[in-house]
């Protein structure tokens, strides 16, 4: 019986522990959902590539559990409150000095930034790159960033034109529509979450890169608006991380194409740029890396809709085990329990002792009588014998 009771109590304890564990897991998931990584997507500087043309890319970030907010005004002292990552797509308007101070403070607080330029597109001013506006943001003495987008600094125009990377032999219908096979060993961004093997892009180049992520093929060259095509002593870089000083711990990534992550559909691609090649994978990988975001899609979160029913069920089972165990303990072997007063218990004990004493006397008496009778018969026998003599 003691073993059964122990088992019942152990089962009860396990039910309680399971319930508590479930509550902790659900509460932890709720807290995680209530404190997601916050991405600020800038639309306050005349960007043609806004949330409408980035709908697929933004939807993917939200599916990963990130919260995407949109800025439609100039940067100010409250713009970056609670923000973890700033995304700047190709701006069409200058970012003022005061705004750049706010961006600087944001990055000095060890947050992250993704800046996306666009290549030279002389036939379409809307798609044309304004890399010089982004270079102003990157060129802060406190950062020590040396990487920047290539622009024609000799140009007399207020806007410094960018270049466009081309490949006459391996492309998607035009020399400027590059198809690039990616070496995933270049950086963990290309393989840590999703394996990126091929991208399709139209891009400007990045100079003075210290951490190259994606480079053009050996056949690629950069075509400026004026003058002969140019190359670099190492590689033509299309995507890179900003080289920074030791005191600057923010993560900053530079990409030479805003177009490649957009919803724009090109007849030569027969799909949107975002869906071409592994462009979508690259986008998700970059943002996750910049935010140090774990791969949450592999974690099975508990179904919070079942939380209340599960807790109620487990609590009920625990109560049944506890009450049932206590009842069995009281019942014992199954005999009926009767309530006796103390006096009745004493009288019952005395009566039992008296009955036992009487029984013992009865058992002993026949034995003594038999022995006496036997002795009397012997005496009578001897007496008769003496009279005869």
C-alpha positions as CSV (number, residue, x, y, z in Angstrom):
1,X,0.0,0.0,0.0
2,X,2.8,2.4,0.8
3,X,4.3,1.8,-2.7
4,X,1.0,2.7,-4.3
5,X,0.7,5.9,-2.3
6,X,4.2,6.9,-3.2
7,X,3.4,6.3,-6.9
8,X,0.3,8.5,-6.7
9,X,2.1,11.3,-5.0
10,X,4.9,11.1,-7.5
11,X,2.4,11.3,-10.4
12,X,0.7,14.3,-8.8
13,X,4.1,16.0,-8.5
14,X,4.9,15.3,-12.1
15,X,1.6,16.7,-13.2
16,X,2.2,19.9,-11.3
17,X,5.7,20.2,-12.7
18,X,4.5,19.7,-16.3
19,X,1.9,22.4,-15.8
20,X,4.4,24.8,-14.4
21,X,6.9,24.0,-17.3
22,X,4.2,24.6,-19.9
23,X,3.3,27.9,-18.3
24,X,6.9,29.1,-18.3
25,X,7.4,28.1,-21.9
26,X,4.3,29.9,-23.1
27,X,5.1,33.0,-21.1
28,X,8.6,32.9,-22.5
29,X,7.2,32.7,-26.0
30,X,4.8,35.5,-25.3
31,X,7.6,37.7,-24.0
32,X,9.8,36.9,-27.0
33,X,6.9,37.9,-29.3
34,X,6.3,41.1,-27.4
35,X,10.0,42.1,-27.8
36,X,10.9,41.5,-31.4
37,X,13.8,43.1,-33.4
38,X,12.6,46.4,-34.7
39,X,13.5,47.4,-38.3
40,X,13.1,51.0,-39.5
41,X,12.5,51.3,-43.2
42,X,13.2,54.8,-44.4
43,X,10.7,56.5,-46.8
44,X,11.5,60.1,-45.7
45,X,14.0,61.0,-48.4
46,X,12.1,60.7,-51.7
47,X,12.7,57.0,-52.1
48,X,11.1,55.4,-55.2
49,X,11.7,52.0,-53.6
50,X,9.3,52.3,-50.7
51,X,7.1,49.8,-48.9
52,X,5.0,49.3,-52.0
53,X,7.9,48.1,-54.1
54,X,9.4,46.2,-51.2
55,X,6.2,44.4,-50.2
56,X,7.7,40.9,-50.6
57,X,10.9,41.7,-48.8
58,X,9.1,43.4,-45.9
59,X,6.6,40.5,-45.7
60,X,9.5,38.0,-45.4
61,X,11.0,40.0,-42.4
62,X,7.6,40.0,-40.7
63,X,7.3,36.3,-41.2
64,X,10.7,35.9,-39.5
65,X,9.1,37.6,-36.4
66,X,10.7,41.1,-37.0
67,X,8.7,44.2,-36.6
68,X,9.0,46.7,-39.5
69,X,8.3,50.4,-38.9
70,X,8.4,53.1,-41.5
71,X,9.9,56.6,-41.3
72,X,8.3,59.3,-43.5
73,X,9.9,62.4,-42.0
74,X,13.4,63.8,-41.5
75,X,15.4,62.0,-38.8
76,X,15.2,63.6,-35.4
77,X,16.0,62.9,-31.8
78,X,13.1,60.4,-31.4
79,X,13.3,58.7,-34.8
80,X,15.5,55.8,-33.7
81,X,14.0,55.1,-30.2
82,X,13.8,51.3,-29.8
83,X,15.1,50.7,-33.3
84,X,17.6,47.9,-33.9
85,X,18.2,48.2,-37.7
86,X,18.0,51.1,-40.1
87,X,17.4,50.3,-43.8
88,X,18.2,53.1,-46.3
89,X,17.2,52.3,-49.8
90,X,18.5,54.6,-52.6
91,X,17.5,58.1,-51.5
92,X,16.5,60.8,-54.0
93,X,16.9,63.6,-51.5
94,X,19.9,64.7,-49.4
95,X,20.2,63.6,-45.8
96,X,20.9,66.8,-43.9
97,X,23.8,67.3,-41.5
98,X,21.5,67.3,-38.5
99,X,20.0,64.0,-39.7
100,X,23.4,62.5,-40.1
101,X,24.2,63.4,-36.5
102,X,21.1,61.4,-35.4
103,X,22.2,58.5,-37.5
104,X,25.7,58.7,-36.1
105,X,24.3,58.6,-32.5
106,X,22.2,55.6,-33.5
107,X,25.2,53.7,-34.8
108,X,27.4,54.7,-31.9
109,X,24.8,53.0,-29.7
110,X,25.9,49.7,-31.4
111,X,22.9,49.3,-33.6
112,X,23.0,48.3,-37.3
113,X,22.4,49.8,-40.7
114,X,21.9,48.5,-44.2
115,X,22.5,51.0,-47.1
116,X,21.4,50.1,-50.6
117,X,22.5,52.2,-53.6
118,X,21.6,51.8,-57.2
119,X,23.7,51.9,-60.4
120,X,23.8,54.6,-63.0
121,X,20.6,54.5,-65.1
122,X,20.7,57.4,-67.5
123,X,17.5,56.4,-69.2
124,X,15.4,56.5,-66.0
125,X,16.0,59.1,-63.4
126,X,13.7,57.3,-61.0
127,X,16.0,54.2,-60.9
128,X,19.2,56.2,-61.0
129,X,21.5,55.8,-58.1
130,X,22.3,58.6,-55.6
131,X,25.3,57.0,-53.9
132,X,26.8,60.3,-52.9
133,X,23.9,60.9,-50.5
134,X,24.6,57.6,-48.8
135,X,28.4,58.3,-48.8
136,X,27.7,61.5,-46.7
137,X,26.1,59.3,-44.1
138,X,29.0,56.9,-44.0
139,X,31.6,59.6,-43.9
140,X,31.6,60.4,-40.2
141,X,34.9,60.8,-38.4
142,X,33.6,58.8,-35.4
143,X,32.9,55.8,-37.5
144,X,36.2,55.2,-39.2
145,X,34.3,53.7,-42.2
146,X,36.5,53.6,-45.3
147,X,34.2,51.7,-47.6
148,X,31.9,53.8,-49.9
149,X,30.1,53.6,-53.2
150,X,32.0,54.7,-56.3
151,X,31.0,58.1,-57.6
152,X,32.6,60.4,-60.2
153,X,34.2,63.0,-57.9
154,X,35.5,65.0,-60.9
155,X,31.9,65.7,-62.1
156,X,30.9,69.4,-62.0
157,X,27.3,68.4,-61.3
158,X,25.8,68.8,-57.8
159,X,25.0,65.1,-57.9
160,X,28.1,62.9,-58.3
161,X,27.1,60.1,-60.8
162,X,27.8,56.5,-59.9
163,X,28.9,53.6,-62.2
164,X,27.3,50.4,-63.3
165,X,28.9,46.9,-63.3
166,X,28.6,44.9,-66.5
167,X,29.5,41.5,-67.9
168,X,29.3,41.1,-71.7
169,X,29.4,37.2,-71.5
170,X,27.4,36.0,-68.5
171,X,24.3,38.0,-68.0
172,X,20.4,37.8,-68.0
173,X,19.8,39.4,-71.3
174,X,21.8,42.7,-70.8
175,X,25.4,43.3,-69.9
176,X,24.2,45.1,-66.8
177,X,21.9,42.3,-65.7
178,X,24.5,40.2,-63.8
179,X,24.2,36.5,-63.0
180,X,26.7,35.7,-60.2
181,X,27.7,32.4,-58.8
182,X,28.3,32.9,-55.1
183,X,31.1,31.4,-53.0
184,X,29.4,30.7,-49.7
185,X,32.7,30.6,-47.9
186,X,33.3,34.3,-48.4
187,X,31.2,35.1,-45.3
188,X,28.7,33.5,-42.9
189,X,26.0,35.8,-44.3
190,X,25.9,33.6,-47.4
191,X,25.3,30.3,-45.6
192,X,24.4,30.6,-42.0
193,X,20.7,30.6,-42.4
194,X,19.9,29.9,-46.0
195,X,22.5,28.8,-48.6
196,X,22.9,31.5,-51.3
197,X,24.4,30.1,-54.5
198,X,23.3,32.4,-57.3
199,X,22.1,36.0,-57.4
200,X,20.8,38.2,-60.3
201,X,21.5,41.9,-59.9
202,X,22.1,45.3,-61.5
203,X,24.6,47.1,-59.3
204,X,27.1,49.9,-58.9
205,X,30.5,49.1,-57.3
206,X,31.9,49.6,-53.8
207,X,35.4,51.0,-53.3
208,X,37.9,50.6,-50.5
209,X,36.1,47.5,-49.2
210,X,37.7,45.8,-46.2
211,X,35.2,42.9,-46.0
212,X,34.0,41.7,-49.4
213,X,30.8,39.6,-49.4
214,X,29.9,39.5,-53.1
215,X,32.2,40.3,-56.0
216,X,31.8,40.4,-59.8
217,X,33.3,37.7,-61.9
218,X,36.7,38.1,-63.6
219,X,34.9,39.2,-66.8
220,X,33.0,42.0,-65.0
221,X,33.9,45.7,-65.3
222,X,32.5,49.0,-64.0
223,X,31.3,51.5,-66.6
224,X,31.2,55.1,-65.4
225,X,29.1,57.8,-67.1
226,X,32.2,59.5,-68.6
227,X,35.5,58.0,-69.5
228,X,36.7,54.5,-69.9
229,X,35.5,51.5,-67.9
230,X,37.4,51.0,-64.7
231,X,38.5,48.1,-62.6
232,X,40.1,47.8,-59.2
233,X,43.4,46.2,-58.1
234,X,41.6,43.4,-56.4
235,X,37.9,42.8,-57.2
236,X,34.8,44.7,-58.3
237,X,32.8,44.5,-55.1
238,X,29.0,44.6,-55.2
239,X,28.2,43.9,-51.6
240,X,30.4,44.5,-48.5
241,X,30.6,45.2,-44.8
242,X,31.9,48.6,-43.8
243,X,35.4,48.6,-42.4
244,X,35.3,50.4,-39.1
245,X,37.6,51.4,-36.2
246,X,37.9,49.4,-33.0
247,X,35.7,51.8,-31.1
248,X,32.8,51.5,-33.5
249,X,30.9,48.2,-32.9
250,X,27.8,48.7,-35.0
251,X,27.3,46.5,-38.0
252,X,27.0,48.3,-41.4
253,X,26.4,46.6,-44.7
254,X,26.6,48.2,-48.2
255,X,24.9,46.9,-51.2
256,X,25.2,48.3,-54.8
257,X,21.6,47.5,-55.7
258,X,18.3,48.6,-54.3
259,X,16.5,47.2,-57.4
260,X,17.6,43.5,-56.8
261,X,15.4,43.2,-53.6
262,X,12.3,45.0,-55.1
263,X,9.0,43.8,-56.5
264,X,9.8,45.3,-59.9
265,X,9.2,42.7,-62.7
266,X,11.5,42.7,-65.7
267,X,10.5,41.0,-68.9
268,X,14.0,39.6,-69.3
269,X,13.8,38.0,-65.9
270,X,10.2,36.8,-66.3
271,X,9.8,37.4,-62.6
272,X,10.4,40.1,-60.0
273,X,14.0,41.0,-59.0
274,X,13.3,39.8,-55.5
275,X,12.3,36.4,-56.7
276,X,15.2,36.0,-59.2
277,X,18.0,33.6,-58.2
278,X,18.6,33.5,-54.5
279,X,18.0,37.3,-54.0
280,X,15.3,36.7,-51.4
281,X,17.6,34.4,-49.4
282,X,20.4,37.0,-49.5
283,X,18.0,39.6,-48.2
284,X,16.8,37.5,-45.3
285,X,20.3,36.4,-44.4
286,X,21.7,39.9,-44.4
287,X,19.0,41.3,-42.2
288,X,19.2,38.4,-39.7
289,X,23.0,38.8,-39.5
290,X,22.8,42.6,-38.9
291,X,20.3,42.0,-36.1
292,X,22.0,39.0,-34.6
293,X,18.6,37.3,-35.1
294,X,18.4,33.5,-34.4
295,X,16.6,31.4,-36.9
296,X,13.2,31.4,-35.2
297,X,11.4,29.6,-38.0
298,X,13.0,26.3,-36.8
299,X,11.8,26.7,-33.2
300,X,8.4,25.2,-32.6
301,X,6.5,27.7,-30.4
302,X,3.7,26.3,-28.2
303,X,0.2,27.0,-29.3
304,X,-1.0,29.7,-27.0
305,X,-4.6,28.9,-27.9
306,X,-4.3,25.6,-26.0
307,X,-2.7,27.2,-23.0
308,X,-5.9,27.6,-20.8
309,X,-7.4,24.2,-21.7
310,X,-4.1,22.5,-21.1
311,X,-3.5,24.2,-17.8
312,X,-7.0,23.4,-16.6
313,X,-6.7,19.8,-17.6
314,X,-3.4,19.3,-16.0
315,X,-4.5,21.0,-12.8
316,X,-7.6,18.8,-12.7
317,X,-5.5,15.6,-13.1
318,X,-3.2,16.8,-10.4
319,X,-6.1,17.4,-7.9
320,X,-7.6,14.0,-8.7
321,X,-4.3,12.2,-8.0
322,X,-3.8,14.1,-4.8
323,X,-7.3,13.6,-3.5
324,X,-7.4,10.0,-4.7
325,X,-4.1,9.2,-3.1
326,X,-5.2,10.6,0.2
327,X,-8.5,8.7,0.1
328,X,-6.7,5.4,-0.6
329,X,-4.3,6.1,2.2
330,X,-7.2,6.5,4.6
331,X,-9.2,3.5,3.4
332,X,-6.1,1.3,3.6
333,X,-6.9,-2.3,2.6
334,X,-10.5,-1.5,1.8
335,X,-12.1,-2.1,5.2
336,X,-15.0,0.2,6.2
337,X,-14.0,3.0,8.5
338,X,-16.3,3.6,11.5
339,X,-16.0,6.3,14.0
340,X,-15.9,5.1,17.7
341,X,-15.9,7.1,20.8
342,X,-13.0,6.7,23.3
343,X,-15.2,5.1,26.0
344,X,-16.6,2.6,23.5
345,X,-13.1,1.6,22.4
346,X,-12.0,1.0,26.0
347,X,-15.1,-1.1,26.9
348,X,-14.6,-3.1,23.8
349,X,-11.0,-3.8,24.7
350,X,-12.0,-4.8,28.3
351,X,-14.7,-7.1,27.0
352,X,-12.3,-8.7,24.6
353,X,-9.7,-9.3,27.4
354,X,-12.4,-10.8,29.7
355,X,-13.6,-13.2,27.1
356,X,-10.0,-14.3,26.4
357,X,-9.5,-14.9,30.2
358,X,-12.7,-17.0,30.4
359,X,-11.7,-19.1,27.5
360,X,-8.3,-19.8,29.0
361,X,-10.0,-20.9,32.3
362,X,-12.3,-23.2,30.4
363,X,-9.4,-24.7,28.5
364,X,-7.3,-25.2,31.8
365,X,-10.2,-26.6,34.0
366,X,-10.9,-29.9,32.3
367,X,-7.2,-30.8,32.5
368,X,-7.1,-30.3,36.3
369,X,-10.3,-32.3,36.9
370,X,-9.1,-35.2,34.9
371,X,-5.9,-35.4,37.0
372,X,-7.8,-35.3,40.3
373,X,-10.2,-37.9,39.3
374,X,-7.4,-40.1,38.2
375,X,-5.8,-39.6,41.6
376,X,-9.0,-40.3,43.5
377,X,-9.5,-43.5,41.6
378,X,-6.0,-44.6,42.5
379,X,-6.6,-43.9,46.2
380,X,-9.9,-45.7,46.1
381,X,-8.2,-48.6,44.5
382,X,-5.5,-48.9,47.1
383,X,-8.1,-48.6,49.9
384,X,-10.1,-51.5,48.5
385,X,-7.0,-53.5,48.3
386,X,-6.1,-52.9,52.0
387,X,-9.5,-54.0,53.2
388,X,-9.2,-57.2,51.4
389,X,-6.0,-58.0,53.2
